[in-house]
Amino acid sequence: MRIRSITLWLAGGLAAAFGLNAGIAAEGEAPERDYQVPLPEAPAGEVTFEPPAEADIPDNQYGDMVRLGRDLFMDTQRLRGEHVFNDQNCSNCHLDAGRLASSAPMWASVGVYPAYRGKNDKVNTMAERIQGCFTYSMNGVPPEYGSEPLVALQTYFHWLASGAPINESLPGRGYPTLAEPAQAPDRARGAEVYAEQCAICHGDEGQGRRVGERQVFPPLWGDGAYNWGAGMHRVNTAANFIKANMPLGKPGSLTDQQAWDVAAFINGHERPQDPRRRTLDSVDETDEIFHQHMGYYGDEIDGRRLGDHDHYGENPQGAGG
């Protein structure tokens, strides 16, 4: 597992004991760049903002675009084969149609963009941030700037944030950050948690659940999952999300350690290649440039080096976004 600038817990003896590659710069050396630096933490405190009710969507052209954005957010599979090439919907990672606090709610994102993102080393507009989600979380091809799907999603987020302050990070934004676990994340322990708490919705093999043609619960690994470039493949990001939101209907019921362990189990499985690999010479180069964080890309798990393949799932396109 590669970790950069996360904790001294993994930098010292425990890292060596558990076989983790901490990658912490030696004393006196310049720190290595972290290409996945997040936005600042959301402030602590009670969540006080409430997005407007759906019944309040106006009956005009603006409202029509809000409704289209809501529908695409909930059923992003409507864009399958054009912009989406896996079995994910936006609402899988942003629960309750992007309304739920501590589940990266969209009403809390509008006011903090444009913002610098270390992931692509530039200031991103909200449109660019959404495009990035299509590239990685949807293993897809981002909608073009000004296209109807992109404008509709932006409009929906704008409406959700009606009355929210601008240029201010609100309580409830993002996923709450977990404290360091007492023990290093363990995939074997995580497998037990997964079987007991997660498989009922996400399947024994991480394939998710379908009802007829509809994907009801998303796959967590394999071709239908987010690819190796998505933020959710990072163990810490997944652990934060899981602790605050899973199992569905029982948020916060897992211990911190269980959340870390099951995140390690899930993200220790193969998934579509990082689309940035298309522009680089090797897995080693992709790992060195883009994966110096808490994840398993490029690591050997169960006798196989994760990410050491040229399989991009169903996506026939380039890196995009």
N, C-alpha and C positions, 0 to 999 in steps of 0.2 A: 504494500500500500504506500503510495507516494504522498507526502505531506509537506507543505511549505508554510512556514510562519504561522502555525496553528497553536501548538502548545509545546512547552519544554517537556511535558509529560512523555511525548513520543520522541523527543530528541535525545534522551539519555538512556539509562540502563534498561528501562522497560522496552524501548524501541529495539534495542539489540536483542533483548530476551525473546521478544515475539517475532523477530525476523522482519521488522518493518524498516523501510527505507525512509528515514526522516528527512534527509537532505537539508539539514540546518547548517548554515554557514559557520565555519569555525570562527573563534574569537579573532577579531581584527580584520576579517574578510568582509568585503562588501556584500550585503544581503542580495540573494538572487531574486529576480523579478517574479512576482506572482501574477500570472495572467488571468486570474479569476478573483481579483479583489472585489468584494461586494460593495454595494452602497452602504453608508453608515447604518448602524443598528437603529431600529425603530425605538423611540423613547419608551421608557417604562411608564406604567400608569394605566388607569382604566380606559377602556375603549369607549369613547363618547360619541363618535360620529356614526350616524345611521344613514345608509344610502336610501334614496327614495323608493317607494313601493312601485311594483310593476304597474299597478292600476293608475299610477300618476304619469305614465309615459304619455306625452302629448299626442293629440290626434292631428298631426301635420307632417310635413316632409321630414323634419328633424326626428319626430317620433317613429316614422317609418324606418329610418336608418338605425335608430336605437334598437328597434325590434329585430331588424335583420342582424345587427351585431350580436344581440342576445342569442338569437337562434344559431348563429355560426359558432358562438362561444360554447353553447351547450352541445351542439352536434357538428363539430368541426369535420366529421366524416363526410359532410356534404361536399367538401372540397377534395375528397379522396381522388387520387389519380392526377390531380392538377397541382395542388399545393400540399397535400397530405399523403404520405406514403407509409403510414403505419396505422395502428388501431387506437390512436389516442384522440382525446378531445381536450380543449382548453380547460374545461371544467374538471378534469381529473386532478389537476394540481391546484386549482383555484376553486374551492368547493362552494356550493350554494350559488352557482352562477356568477362566481367572482365576488360575492357579497360577504363571505364569512371572514371575520377577523382572525388573524394568525394563520390564515391559509392563503397568504399573498393576495389579499383582496384587491380588486382593480380600482376601487375608489381611493385607495391609498397610494397607488402608483402614479396616477395622473399628475399630482402636484409636485413630484420629485423629478420629473423629466421636463426638459433635457437634462441628462446627467452623464458624467464620465463613467465608463465601464472599463475596468482593467481587462476584461475578456477580449475585447477587440481594440483596446488602447486608444479610445477616442470618445468624444462626447456623443452620446446617442440621443436621438429624438425618440418619442414614444413609438413612432412608426417603425424606426429601425429596431427597437426593442422587440416589437411584435414580430417583425421579419425574422429576427434571430430565433424566436420560439418556433417558428415554422421550420427553420433550417435544422434545428437540433431536437427539440422535444417532439416535433411531428415528423422528424426524419424527412423533411419535405423541401419544397421549392417556395421561397417566400413570395407572397403577392407583390406585384409591382407597386411602387409609390403612386398614390392616387387611384388605385384600383378599387372597385366596389367593396370587396371583402375587407381590405385594409382600412378603408374609410369607415365602413360599418362598425368594425371592432373598436376603432378609436372613438367613434361617436357613442357607442355603448359605454365605454369607460368614462367618457366625459360626462355622460348623463348620470352614471353611478356616483360620480364625485360632485354632483350638484350641491353647492353650499360648502364644500370642503375648502380649507385654505390652500393657497398655492405656495410653492417653494417652502413647504413645511412637511417634515416627516411625522406621520401620525401614529399614535399607539395602535397596534394591531397590524401594521404593515409587515409584509414578509412572513417568515416563519420564526417563532421565538428560538433563540439560540440556546441549545442544550449546554449544560455544564460538562466538563470533561468527565468521561466515565471512570469508575473506580478501577476497571480492568480494560485492557485493550479490546476493541471490538472482536468478537469471536464468531466466525461463520457457522461453526457447529452448534453453538448455543442458539444462534439466530435461526438455524434450520428448524429447531424445536419450536421456537416462538412462531415462526412462519406457519408450520403445520397446525399449530393450535389456534392461531388468531387470524391468519391471513389467507390461507389456502381456500377457505370456504368461498371467498369472493374472487380471488386472483388465480385459483387453480393450483393443483399440485405441482405443475411444471411451469408456473408463472405465466400461463397463457391467457389469463383473464377469464371472463364468463360472457357468453353470448346468449341472447334470447332471440331465436330466429336469426335474422340477418343483423340484428342490432348488438353492438358491443356494449354490454351493460357495465362491466368492470374491466379496467384496462390491463393488458399484459405488462409484466414487470421486467421481463427479459425476453430474448429472442427477437425475431423479425418485427413483431408487432409493437415492440417497446421503443422508448426514447433511445437515441443513439449515444455513442461514446462522447459526443460533444455537449450533450445536454447537461444543464446544471444539476439535475436530479441524480446523475450517475455518481456525483460526489457523495461519499458516505456521510459526511457531516450534514449536508443539505437534506439528504433523504431522512436521516435520523431526526432532524429538526421537524420536518414535515410529519413524520410518523408519530412522534411524541405528541404533537399538538392536535393531530387530526384523525389518527387511526387507533384501533379498528373503527370503521365507519359506525357512527352512533355511540362510540365509547371513547371519545378523545381524552387523552391524559391517563388512560387506564394502564398503559404499559409503564414499567419503570424506565428511568433514563437508560440503564444498562440494556434492557430489552430492546429499546428503540435503536441504540447503537448496534447491537448484535444483529437484529433483523435487517437493518440497513446494509450491514456488511454482507450478510447472506445474499440479499437481493442483488446488490451491485457487484457481487463476485461472480456473476453469470455473464455469458457472452451476449452481445447485442450488435446492431448494425454499426459499421465503422464510423468513426469521426469523419465528417465530410471534409475537414481540413487536411486529412491524410492524402486526398487526391492531389494536392499541390506540393507534397513533400516526398522525399526520397525513400523514407523508411518509417517503420513503426517507432524505432529508436528516436528519430528526429521529431516525430509527432509527440512522443512521450516527453521529450526534453523541453520542447517549446510550449506545449499546451496542457500538460498533465502533471505539473509540479504542485499537486494539491492532494487532498485526502480521497484517493480513489485507487482502483485496481488496474487501470489501463496499463498494459505493458508488463504486468506482473504474472508470474506463473501460478495458476490455481488448478489443483487436481491434475497436474501433469500437462497443462495446456497454457500457453502464453496468451492472455486475453488481449484482444485487439490485433493479433498477428494474423490478419486475413485481409482480403480485398472485397469483402461482402458488404454492400451498402443497403441491404434489404431490398425493398421494391423500388427505391429511388434511382432513376436512371440518370439523374442530372449531376452537375458539379456542386461545389461547396455552397454557392449562393450566399445570400444574406451577408 
